[in-house]
Amino acid sequence: MPYRCSPEFRRRAVELARDLLSRAAAFFASENVLRKWFPSFMDANKADFPIRFMASRLGVSTPGFYGWLYHQEHPSRRTCGDRQLTETICTIWRRRPTMESDLIHHSDRRT
């Protein structure tokens, strides 16, 4: 026997789904993001919508969201090392105007 619910419940569920999808469309259009950023959208809207509801509508898994959330709060040693290395590389590149000037300087020293 199929599950029956009141018309009011169905109306509210449709309103929630439309609201969620309109927020998602606005979020992803403004951020120019791919599917891998669905968890950050879900995290930002978890006060307004249940996680299971958002996961089912966005086509992602609930355990996947909670795994992503855990790794955001508890990054691995490798992730921390990668972040430090990226920061170091960016700092070096900001200090040096262009690669061309380094190459020219280096070639001047060789002659």
Secondary structure, 3 states (H helix, E strand, C coil): CCCCCCHHHHHHHHHHHHHHHHHHHHHHHHHCCCHHHHHHHHHHCCCCCCHHHHHHHHCCCHHHHHHHHHHHHCCCHHHHHHHHHHHHHHHHHHHCCCHHHHHHHHHHHHC
